[in-house]
Amino acid sequence: MRDLIILFEHPEWHEPLFAALKKRNVDFSTIDLKVATYGEDDLPEAR
């Protein structure tokens, strides 16, 4: 299970955040809001 999941719209806008998390060895994943879908029974895959 990941530490963090980041919902984003435009990856270039979040590159500084992604770089900082990688530098700190945070186990994270990203989800592009333009293509993501969720149901009310879906559980987050992060702590």
GIHUVEN-V32449 format. One record per run of one state. SS is the DSSP state (helix for helix, strand for strand, loop for the rest). FROM is the first residue (numbers start at 0). LEN is the number of residues. Records with the same first field share a line. If there is no record, write none. Layout:
# GIHUVEN-V32449
SS=FROM-LEN ; FROM-LEN
This chain:
# GIHUVEN-V32449
loop=0-1 ; 2-1 ; 8-2 ; 23-4 ; 32-13 ; 46-1
strand=1-1 ; 3-5 ; 27-5 ; 45-1
helix=10-13
